[in-house]
Amino acid sequence: MSTTQQSTAQQLKPSESGYAPVNGIDVYYEVYGEGMPVVLLHGAYHTIDLNWGKLIPELSKTRKVIALEMQGHGHTPYSDRQLSRATLASDVEGLLDFLNIETVDIIGYSFGGSIAYQFAIQSAVRLRKLVIISAAYKSSGWLPEVTNNFKTMQPEFFSNTPLQAAYDAVAPDKANWTKFLEQMIASARTPYDLGDDNIAKITAPVLLISGDNDGMDKIALIKAFQLLGGAVTGDFGARLKSQLAIVPGQGHVSLMAQTQTLLGYITAFL
């Protein structure tokens, strides 16, 4: 998906950072704050700061925030290892093993949200709560205009964008930019479906956050909410474990700039 605006708000320095050797690659991570761990999974083409720079200082006031950069993103070197959501979710679990952390909350945005869904499926025992921001668990969860855009996307589309600037600022080898883009574009063009049955089996409480014009098919979003136990009459029974928030007047990119709105939903839920 498209870029969020580069953050200038993240003055905070990580208490720990480095590389975790997992599944044949070295995954870069940063740790902030103390408390119950929460893992942040960025969107496609993003870095930690580009995606989370405005949220980390707030979240880390009460939580141990673990942010990582997935294969080829930011500090994490490019690899020709085949991209798959299962592999990337396994990388997250490998990082938790490296950091000796058993149970976490996870917040995933866009591409990172689909990885968060996959983590919930394959590593359920390590997940406490899940926040999905503007992400679908299958290709058909996006409007046709979004998936059609992937079919014509070329590396040149990203030239001289904040995404490239963020990559150039931290990548260990800037020469891999085009290869990285080609790998990610190929992944975006590949249909995926994590399975209705698998989503319905997620036992962790889930908060779904979407902009009203973020490119997601809202009918499909409601169906996802139903699979997670929502979209029922909640007045006559126990409080529902999963929640849905649709933020008015927001697209896929602008949604991530609504720091206080997102923070309000996330902190109340977690």
Sine and cosine of phi, psi and omega as CSV:
sin_phi,cos_phi,sin_psi,cos_psi,sin_omega,cos_omega
0.00,0.00,0.01,-1.00,-0.07,-1.00
-0.97,0.25,0.08,-1.00,-0.10,-1.00
-1.00,0.04,0.49,-0.87,0.29,-0.96
-1.00,0.06,0.18,-0.98,-0.02,-1.00
-0.97,0.24,0.59,-0.80,0.03,-1.00
-0.87,0.49,0.75,-0.66,-0.04,-1.00
-0.99,0.11,0.64,-0.77,0.19,-0.98
-0.91,-0.41,0.08,1.00,-0.12,-0.99
-1.00,0.07,-0.36,0.93,-0.14,-0.99
-0.99,0.13,1.00,0.05,0.06,-1.00
-1.00,0.08,-0.28,0.96,-0.10,-1.00
-0.93,0.36,0.65,-0.76,0.09,-1.00
-0.98,-0.19,0.62,-0.78,0.00,-1.00
-0.91,0.41,0.57,-0.82,0.10,-1.00
-0.97,0.26,-0.35,0.94,0.01,-1.00
-0.44,-0.90,0.61,-0.80,0.10,-0.99
-0.41,-0.91,0.33,-0.94,0.00,-1.00
0.34,-0.94,-0.35,-0.93,-0.05,-1.00
-0.84,-0.55,0.72,-0.70,0.06,-1.00
-0.96,-0.30,0.83,-0.55,0.06,-1.00
-0.98,0.22,0.96,-0.28,-0.01,-1.00
-0.69,-0.72,0.73,-0.68,0.13,-0.99
0.78,0.63,0.62,0.79,0.10,-0.99
1.00,0.07,0.02,1.00,0.07,-1.00
-0.76,-0.65,0.23,-0.97,0.05,-1.00
-0.96,-0.28,0.94,-0.35,-0.07,-1.00
-1.00,-0.05,0.83,-0.56,0.01,-1.00
-0.98,0.18,0.63,-0.78,0.01,-1.00
-0.59,-0.81,0.35,-0.94,0.12,-0.99
-0.70,-0.71,0.56,-0.83,0.00,-1.00
-0.82,-0.57,0.70,-0.71,0.02,-1.00
-0.73,-0.68,0.59,-0.81,0.17,-0.98
0.94,0.33,-0.09,-1.00,-0.01,-1.00
-0.69,-0.73,0.41,-0.91,0.01,-1.00
0.79,-0.62,-0.30,-0.95,0.05,-1.00
-0.88,0.48,0.80,-0.60,-0.08,-1.00
-0.93,0.38,0.66,-0.76,0.14,-0.99
-0.76,-0.66,0.77,-0.64,-0.04,-1.00
-0.98,-0.20,0.71,-0.70,0.01,-1.00
-0.95,-0.31,0.81,-0.58,0.02,-1.00
-0.91,-0.42,0.91,-0.41,-0.13,-0.99
-0.97,0.25,0.20,-0.98,0.07,-1.00
-0.99,0.17,0.16,-0.99,-0.01,-1.00
-0.85,0.53,0.67,-0.74,0.07,-1.00
0.96,0.29,0.05,1.00,-0.09,-1.00
-1.00,-0.02,0.27,-0.96,0.23,-0.97
-0.94,-0.35,0.11,-0.99,0.03,-1.00
-0.85,0.53,-0.79,0.61,-0.09,-1.00
-0.92,0.39,-0.63,0.78,-0.03,-1.00
-0.88,0.48,-0.64,0.77,-0.06,-1.00
-1.00,0.04,-0.65,0.76,-0.23,-0.97
-0.87,-0.49,0.09,1.00,-0.13,-0.99
-0.84,0.55,-0.52,0.85,-0.02,-1.00
-1.00,0.02,-0.36,0.93,-0.02,-1.00
-1.00,0.01,-0.55,0.84,-0.07,-1.00
-0.84,0.54,-0.73,0.69,-0.01,-1.00
-0.86,0.51,-0.54,0.84,0.00,-1.00
-0.98,0.18,-0.74,0.68,-0.02,-1.00
-0.89,0.46,-0.59,0.81,-0.09,-1.00
-0.97,0.24,-0.07,1.00,0.09,-1.00
-0.93,0.38,-0.47,0.88,-0.05,-1.00
-0.78,-0.63,-0.09,1.00,-0.10,-1.00
-0.74,-0.68,0.41,-0.91,0.21,-0.98
-1.00,0.09,0.94,-0.33,-0.09,-1.00
-0.99,-0.14,0.82,-0.57,0.04,-1.00
-0.90,-0.44,0.92,-0.40,0.01,-1.00
-0.92,-0.40,0.68,-0.73,0.00,-1.00
-0.77,-0.64,0.30,-0.95,0.09,-1.00
-0.89,-0.45,0.85,-0.52,-0.11,-0.99
-0.96,0.29,0.12,-0.99,-0.08,-1.00
-0.68,0.73,0.85,-0.53,0.07,-1.00
0.98,0.18,-0.15,0.99,-0.05,-1.00
-1.00,-0.03,0.68,-0.74,0.13,-0.99
0.81,0.58,-0.82,-0.57,-0.03,-1.00
-0.95,0.33,-0.42,0.91,-0.07,-1.00
-0.96,0.29,0.84,-0.54,-0.11,-0.99
-0.87,0.50,0.46,-0.89,0.13,-0.99
-0.90,0.44,0.60,-0.80,0.08,-1.00
-0.64,-0.76,0.58,-0.81,0.07,-1.00
-1.00,0.07,0.14,0.99,0.12,-0.99
-0.83,0.56,0.69,-0.72,-0.04,-1.00
-0.88,0.47,0.75,-0.66,0.03,-1.00
-0.98,0.20,0.73,-0.69,0.17,-0.99
-0.45,-0.89,0.47,-0.88,0.01,-1.00
-0.90,0.43,-0.58,0.82,0.02,-1.00
-0.90,0.44,-0.66,0.75,0.00,-1.00
-0.93,0.38,-0.69,0.72,-0.01,-1.00
-0.91,0.40,-0.60,0.80,0.08,-1.00
-0.92,0.40,-0.58,0.81,0.07,-1.00
-0.91,0.41,-0.55,0.84,0.08,-1.00
-0.88,0.48,-0.65,0.76,0.03,-1.00
-0.88,0.48,-0.71,0.70,0.02,-1.00
-0.90,0.44,-0.60,0.80,0.05,-1.00
-0.89,0.45,-0.61,0.79,0.05,-1.00
-0.91,0.42,-0.65,0.76,0.04,-1.00
-0.88,0.47,-0.65,0.76,0.07,-1.00
-0.87,0.49,-0.70,0.72,-0.02,-1.00
-0.87,0.49,-0.61,0.79,-0.03,-1.00
-1.00,-0.01,0.03,1.00,-0.01,-1.00
0.84,0.54,0.73,0.68,0.03,-1.00
-0.89,-0.45,0.77,-0.64,-0.08,-1.00
-1.00,-0.03,-0.76,0.65,-0.15,-0.99
-0.79,-0.61,0.66,-0.75,-0.06,-1.00
-0.61,-0.79,0.32,-0.95,0.36,-0.93
-1.00,-0.06,0.46,-0.89,0.02,-1.00
-0.75,-0.66,0.69,-0.72,0.12,-0.99
-0.87,-0.50,0.84,-0.54,0.00,-1.00
-0.80,-0.59,0.70,-0.72,0.02,-1.00
-0.93,-0.38,0.76,-0.65,0.12,-0.99
0.82,0.57,-0.86,-0.51,0.03,-1.00
-0.81,0.58,-0.66,0.75,0.05,-1.00
-0.90,0.44,-0.47,0.88,0.07,-1.00
-0.92,0.39,-0.62,0.79,0.04,-1.00
-0.93,0.37,-0.55,0.83,0.09,-1.00
-0.93,0.38,-0.61,0.79,0.04,-1.00
-0.89,0.45,-0.68,0.74,0.10,-0.99
-0.83,0.55,-0.73,0.69,-0.02,-1.00
-0.89,0.45,-0.64,0.77,0.05,-1.00
-0.87,0.50,-0.67,0.74,0.00,-1.00
-0.88,0.47,-0.51,0.86,-0.01,-1.00
-0.98,0.22,-0.73,0.68,-0.15,-0.99
-0.99,-0.13,-0.23,0.97,-0.01,-1.00
-0.75,-0.66,0.70,0.71,-0.15,-0.99
-0.84,0.54,-0.59,0.80,-0.09,-1.00
-0.93,0.37,-0.26,0.97,-0.05,-1.00
-0.98,-0.19,0.02,1.00,-0.08,-1.00
-0.96,-0.29,0.78,-0.62,0.07,-1.00
-1.00,-0.08,-0.84,0.54,0.04,-1.00
-0.65,-0.76,0.41,-0.91,-0.12,-0.99
-0.74,-0.67,0.75,-0.67,0.10,-1.00
-0.88,-0.48,0.84,-0.54,-0.01,-1.00
-0.92,-0.40,0.89,-0.46,-0.01,-1.00
-0.95,-0.33,0.91,-0.42,0.09,-1.00
0.75,0.66,0.86,0.50,-0.03,-1.00
-0.54,-0.84,0.49,-0.87,-0.01,-1.00
-0.86,-0.52,0.49,-0.87,0.02,-1.00
-1.00,-0.03,0.00,1.00,0.11,-0.99
-0.46,-0.89,0.39,-0.92,-0.09,-1.00
-0.83,0.55,-0.61,0.79,-0.06,-1.00
-0.95,0.32,-0.07,1.00,0.09,-1.00
-0.97,0.25,-0.16,0.99,0.06,-1.00
-0.98,-0.21,0.47,-0.88,0.08,-1.00
-0.91,0.42,0.47,-0.88,-0.02,-1.00
-0.83,0.57,-0.53,0.85,0.00,-1.00
-0.88,0.48,-0.55,0.83,0.00,-1.00
-0.94,0.33,-0.77,0.64,-0.02,-1.00
-0.92,0.38,-0.55,0.84,0.05,-1.00
-0.92,0.40,-0.55,0.83,0.02,-1.00
-0.89,0.45,-0.58,0.81,0.02,-1.00
-0.89,0.45,-0.53,0.85,-0.06,-1.00
-0.92,0.39,-0.44,0.90,-0.04,-1.00
-0.95,-0.31,-0.05,1.00,-0.05,-1.00
-0.91,0.42,0.67,-0.74,0.04,-1.00
-0.77,-0.64,0.39,-0.92,0.01,-1.00
-0.81,0.59,-0.53,0.85,-0.03,-1.00
-0.88,0.47,-0.38,0.93,0.00,-1.00
-0.86,0.51,-0.47,0.88,-0.11,-0.99
-1.00,-0.10,0.00,1.00,-0.05,-1.00
-0.90,0.44,0.70,-0.71,0.07,-1.00
0.84,0.54,0.59,0.81,0.06,-1.00
-0.96,-0.28,0.25,-0.97,0.12,-0.99
-0.85,0.53,-0.48,0.88,0.05,-1.00
-0.89,0.46,-0.72,0.69,0.02,-1.00
-0.92,0.40,-0.64,0.76,0.02,-1.00
-0.88,0.48,-0.67,0.74,0.01,-1.00
-0.91,0.42,-0.65,0.76,0.02,-1.00
-0.90,0.44,-0.75,0.66,-0.03,-1.00
-0.88,0.48,-0.49,0.87,-0.07,-1.00
-0.94,0.33,-0.44,0.90,-0.14,-0.99
-0.74,-0.67,-0.23,0.97,-0.09,-1.00
-0.89,0.45,0.66,-0.75,0.01,-1.00
-0.93,0.38,-0.39,0.92,0.04,-1.00
-0.54,-0.84,0.99,-0.16,-0.05,-1.00
-0.90,0.44,-0.31,0.95,-0.01,-1.00
-0.92,0.40,-0.26,0.96,-0.02,-1.00
-1.00,0.02,0.07,1.00,-0.06,-1.00
-0.80,0.60,-0.78,0.63,-0.07,-1.00
-0.92,0.39,-0.67,0.74,0.03,-1.00
-0.88,0.47,-0.64,0.77,0.05,-1.00
-0.88,0.48,-0.73,0.69,0.01,-1.00
-0.87,0.49,-0.70,0.71,-0.01,-1.00
-0.88,0.47,-0.63,0.78,0.03,-1.00
-0.90,0.43,-0.70,0.71,-0.03,-1.00
-0.94,0.34,-0.63,0.78,0.03,-1.00
-0.90,0.44,-0.66,0.75,0.05,-1.00
-0.88,0.48,-0.63,0.77,0.05,-1.00
-0.90,0.43,-0.66,0.75,-0.02,-1.00
-0.91,0.42,-0.50,0.87,-0.01,-1.00
-0.99,0.15,-0.17,0.99,-0.04,-1.00
-1.00,-0.02,0.89,-0.45,0.01,-1.00
-0.86,0.51,0.55,-0.84,0.02,-1.00
-0.62,-0.79,0.41,-0.91,0.03,-1.00
-0.38,-0.93,0.93,-0.36,-0.02,-1.00
-0.98,0.18,-0.15,0.99,0.14,-0.99
0.99,-0.14,0.83,-0.55,0.05,-1.00
-0.83,0.56,-0.68,0.73,-0.04,-1.00
-0.89,0.46,-0.63,0.78,0.00,-1.00
-0.93,0.38,-0.63,0.78,0.03,-1.00
-0.91,0.41,-0.65,0.76,-0.01,-1.00
-0.90,0.43,-0.38,0.92,-0.02,-1.00
-1.00,0.04,-0.09,1.00,0.02,-1.00
-0.91,0.42,0.85,-0.52,-0.05,-1.00
-1.00,-0.07,-0.35,0.94,0.00,-1.00
-0.94,0.34,0.58,-0.81,0.14,-0.99
-0.88,0.48,0.62,-0.78,-0.07,-1.00
-0.79,-0.61,0.72,-0.69,0.16,-0.99
-0.95,-0.31,0.87,-0.49,0.07,-1.00
-0.99,-0.17,0.81,-0.59,0.05,-1.00
-0.85,-0.53,0.75,-0.66,-0.04,-1.00
-0.60,-0.80,0.59,-0.80,0.19,-0.98
-0.98,0.20,0.51,-0.86,-0.06,-1.00
-0.93,0.37,-0.30,0.95,0.04,-1.00
-0.75,-0.66,0.72,0.70,-0.08,-1.00
-0.99,-0.11,0.19,0.98,0.03,-1.00
1.00,0.00,-0.08,1.00,0.03,-1.00
-0.99,0.11,0.61,-0.79,0.12,-0.99
-0.96,0.28,0.93,-0.37,-0.11,-0.99
-0.94,0.34,-0.44,0.90,0.10,-1.00
-0.91,0.41,-0.69,0.72,0.04,-1.00
-0.91,0.41,-0.57,0.82,0.03,-1.00
-0.90,0.44,-0.69,0.72,0.04,-1.00
-0.89,0.45,-0.62,0.78,0.04,-1.00
-0.89,0.45,-0.62,0.78,0.07,-1.00
-0.89,0.46,-0.68,0.74,0.02,-1.00
-0.88,0.48,-0.64,0.77,0.05,-1.00
-0.89,0.45,-0.67,0.74,0.02,-1.00
-0.88,0.48,-0.50,0.87,-0.02,-1.00
-1.00,0.02,0.13,0.99,0.08,-1.00
0.99,-0.11,0.12,0.99,-0.01,-1.00
-0.98,-0.18,-0.20,-0.98,0.00,-1.00
0.88,0.47,0.63,0.77,0.09,-1.00
-0.79,-0.61,0.11,-0.99,0.05,-1.00
-0.98,0.22,0.92,-0.39,-0.09,-1.00
-1.00,-0.07,-0.01,1.00,-0.08,-1.00
-0.98,0.21,-0.32,0.95,-0.14,-0.99
-0.93,-0.36,0.22,0.97,-0.02,-1.00
-0.53,-0.85,-0.31,-0.95,0.00,-1.00
-0.94,0.35,0.39,-0.92,0.05,-1.00
-0.88,0.48,0.74,-0.67,-0.05,-1.00
-0.95,0.32,0.56,-0.83,-0.06,-1.00
-0.98,0.22,-0.48,0.88,-0.06,-1.00
-0.94,-0.33,0.42,-0.91,-0.09,-1.00
-0.69,-0.72,0.38,-0.93,0.02,-1.00
-0.74,-0.68,0.77,-0.64,0.06,-1.00
-0.79,-0.61,0.83,-0.55,0.10,-1.00
-0.92,-0.38,0.88,-0.48,-0.10,-0.99
-1.00,-0.04,0.86,-0.51,-0.08,-1.00
-0.95,0.32,0.52,-0.85,0.10,-0.99
0.94,0.33,0.39,0.92,-0.08,-1.00
-0.81,-0.58,0.67,-0.74,0.14,-0.99
-0.99,-0.11,-0.14,-0.99,-0.07,-1.00
-0.91,0.42,-0.64,0.76,-0.02,-1.00
-0.99,0.17,-0.76,0.65,-0.09,-1.00
-0.91,0.42,-0.43,0.90,-0.01,-1.00
-0.84,0.54,-0.66,0.75,-0.06,-1.00
-0.95,0.30,-0.20,0.98,0.05,-1.00
-1.00,0.05,-0.10,0.99,-0.02,-1.00
-1.00,0.04,0.92,0.38,-0.17,-0.99
-0.84,0.54,-0.78,0.63,-0.08,-1.00
-0.93,0.37,-0.59,0.80,0.05,-1.00
-0.89,0.45,-0.77,0.64,0.01,-1.00
-0.88,0.47,-0.68,0.73,-0.03,-1.00
-0.88,0.48,-0.65,0.76,0.03,-1.00
-0.87,0.49,-0.73,0.68,0.02,-1.00
-0.90,0.43,-0.72,0.70,-0.11,-0.99
-0.92,0.39,-0.75,0.67,-0.05,-1.00
-0.92,0.40,-0.61,0.79,0.04,-1.00
-0.90,0.44,-0.62,0.79,-0.03,-1.00
-0.96,0.27,-0.70,0.71,-0.05,-1.00
-0.97,0.24,0.00,0.00,0.00,0.00
